[in-house]
């Protein structure tokens, strides 16, 4: 598997992998996407590649370590939107943890009932029933506001669901994506 790494805008580390015609953009939940460490880049590429069908190429965009004070998810989302438009065009976006805030900020400016209820993009939430950061009740409230959205809970799993149950998550994502074609 060929992996390309680098930095966008001299601050956002990235990993590109795959040769499929469709694109998935991953916004991870932390700054630990270390492109200078080949083993770490390969780890993330394999982890996320296993979540999607083979026809998907991946672009994983990380965060600048030690983001300047005052940086908001919306500011990062604006930068990511520019990157995605230039690098992939239309893409499926997977936001994980803080990356979920960034992904959502690409769709909405503020989280308000009227805005969430206006989202028409097919949306699925994958969550662990023991997630200590986004507990099930919070997920259920969000899903209830987005018309037609779905949620798949993984019993007993935590905030690191995608690492704990990669294959199971992959099946759910593939099934969801197959309904969009």
C-alpha positions as CSV (number, residue, x, y, z in Angstrom):
1,X,0.0,0.0,0.0
2,X,1.5,3.3,-1.1
3,X,1.2,6.1,1.4
4,X,1.8,9.7,0.7
5,X,2.4,12.1,3.6
6,X,3.0,15.8,3.9
7,X,1.5,19.1,5.2
8,X,-1.2,21.3,3.8
9,X,-0.9,25.0,4.4
10,X,2.3,24.3,6.3
11,X,0.4,23.2,9.3
12,X,-2.0,20.3,8.7
13,X,-0.3,16.9,8.4
14,X,-1.9,14.5,6.0
15,X,-1.8,10.9,4.8
16,X,-3.2,9.9,1.4
17,X,-3.6,6.2,0.6
18,X,-5.5,4.2,-2.0
19,X,-6.2,4.2,-5.7
20,X,-10.0,4.0,-5.7
21,X,-12.2,6.6,-7.6
22,X,-14.2,7.6,-4.5
23,X,-12.8,9.6,-1.7
24,X,-13.2,9.5,2.1
25,X,-11.8,12.3,4.2
26,X,-11.0,11.4,7.8
27,X,-10.8,14.1,10.5
28,X,-9.3,12.3,13.5
29,X,-9.9,13.2,17.1
30,X,-6.4,14.3,18.1
31,X,-3.1,15.8,17.1
32,X,-1.2,12.6,17.1
33,X,-1.1,12.2,13.4
34,X,2.7,12.2,13.1
35,X,3.8,12.3,9.5
36,X,7.5,12.3,10.4
37,X,7.0,8.8,11.9
38,X,6.6,6.3,9.0
39,X,5.3,3.6,11.3
40,X,2.7,5.9,12.8
41,X,1.5,7.0,9.3
42,X,1.3,3.4,8.2
43,X,-0.7,2.5,11.4
44,X,-3.3,5.3,10.7
45,X,-3.5,4.5,7.0
46,X,-4.2,0.8,7.8
47,X,-6.6,1.6,10.6
48,X,-8.7,3.9,8.5
49,X,-8.4,2.1,5.2
50,X,-9.9,-1.0,6.8
51,X,-13.1,1.1,7.6
52,X,-14.0,1.7,3.9
53,X,-14.6,-0.5,0.8
54,X,-11.7,-0.9,-1.6
55,X,-13.2,1.6,-4.1
56,X,-12.3,4.4,-1.6
57,X,-9.1,6.4,-1.5
58,X,-8.5,8.1,1.8
59,X,-7.2,11.5,2.8
60,X,-6.5,11.7,6.6
61,X,-6.0,15.3,7.7
62,X,-4.5,15.9,11.1
63,X,-4.1,19.0,13.2
64,X,-1.1,21.3,13.8
65,X,0.4,20.4,17.2
66,X,-0.2,23.2,19.6
67,X,-2.8,25.1,17.6
68,X,-2.6,28.9,18.3
69,X,-4.8,30.1,21.2
70,X,-8.3,31.1,19.9
71,X,-8.3,28.5,17.1
72,X,-11.9,27.2,16.8
73,X,-13.3,24.1,15.1
74,X,-14.9,26.4,12.6
75,X,-11.5,27.9,11.6
76,X,-10.1,24.4,11.2
77,X,-13.2,23.3,9.2
78,X,-12.8,26.3,6.9
79,X,-9.2,25.3,6.2
80,X,-10.2,21.6,5.8
81,X,-13.0,22.6,3.3
82,X,-10.5,24.4,1.2
83,X,-8.1,21.4,1.3
84,X,-10.9,18.9,0.4
85,X,-12.2,21.0,-2.4
86,X,-8.7,21.2,-3.9
87,X,-7.5,17.6,-3.2
88,X,-10.5,15.3,-3.6
89,X,-13.7,17.1,-4.6
90,X,-16.9,15.5,-3.3
91,X,-16.1,13.1,-0.5
92,X,-17.5,11.1,2.4
93,X,-16.4,12.7,5.6
94,X,-15.7,10.8,8.8
95,X,-15.1,12.9,11.9
96,X,-13.8,11.1,15.0
97,X,-14.1,12.8,18.4
98,X,-12.8,16.4,18.0
99,X,-12.7,15.7,14.3
100,X,-16.5,15.2,14.5
101,X,-16.8,18.8,15.6
102,X,-14.6,19.8,12.6
103,X,-16.7,17.7,10.2
104,X,-19.9,19.2,11.6
105,X,-18.6,22.7,11.4
106,X,-18.2,22.1,7.6
107,X,-22.0,21.6,7.6
108,X,-23.2,24.1,10.2
109,X,-21.9,27.2,11.9
110,X,-23.5,26.7,15.2
111,X,-25.2,23.7,16.8
112,X,-28.8,24.8,17.0
113,X,-32.0,22.8,16.8
114,X,-33.2,24.6,13.6
115,X,-29.9,24.1,11.9
116,X,-29.5,20.4,12.8
117,X,-33.1,19.8,11.6
118,X,-32.3,21.3,8.3
119,X,-29.4,18.9,7.4
120,X,-30.4,16.8,4.4
121,X,-27.1,14.9,4.0
122,X,-27.3,11.2,4.8
123,X,-25.8,10.9,8.2
124,X,-24.8,8.0,10.4
125,X,-23.4,8.0,13.9
126,X,-21.4,5.2,15.2
127,X,-21.0,5.2,19.0
128,X,-20.0,3.1,22.0
129,X,-22.5,2.6,24.8
130,X,-19.6,3.4,27.3
131,X,-18.3,6.5,25.5
132,X,-17.1,8.8,28.2
133,X,-16.9,11.9,26.0
134,X,-20.1,11.6,23.9
135,X,-22.4,9.5,26.0
136,X,-25.3,7.7,24.3
137,X,-27.9,10.2,25.5
138,X,-26.0,13.0,23.8
139,X,-25.8,11.0,20.6
140,X,-29.5,10.1,20.7
141,X,-30.4,13.8,21.1
142,X,-28.3,14.8,18.1
143,X,-29.6,12.0,15.9
144,X,-33.2,12.9,16.8
145,X,-32.6,16.4,15.4
146,X,-31.2,15.3,12.0
147,X,-34.0,14.0,9.8
148,X,-33.4,10.5,8.5
149,X,-30.1,10.1,10.4
150,X,-29.2,6.8,11.9
151,X,-27.2,5.6,14.9
152,X,-25.5,2.3,15.4
153,X,-24.5,1.7,19.1
154,X,-21.7,-0.8,19.9
155,X,-22.5,-2.4,23.2
156,X,-19.8,-1.9,25.8
157,X,-17.4,0.1,23.6
158,X,-15.9,3.4,24.5
159,X,-14.7,6.6,22.7
160,X,-12.0,4.6,20.8
161,X,-14.7,2.5,19.1
162,X,-13.0,2.6,15.7
163,X,-9.9,1.0,17.2
164,X,-11.7,-1.4,19.4
165,X,-14.1,-2.7,16.6
166,X,-12.6,-1.8,13.3
167,X,-14.1,-4.6,11.3
168,X,-17.5,-4.2,12.7
169,X,-17.4,-0.4,12.1
170,X,-16.2,-1.1,8.5
171,X,-19.3,-3.3,7.9
172,X,-21.7,-0.7,9.2
173,X,-20.0,2.1,7.1
174,X,-20.0,-0.1,3.9
175,X,-23.6,-0.9,4.4
176,X,-24.5,2.8,4.9
177,X,-22.5,3.8,1.8
178,X,-24.1,1.2,-0.3
179,X,-27.5,2.9,0.4
180,X,-26.2,6.2,-1.1
181,X,-25.5,4.9,-4.6
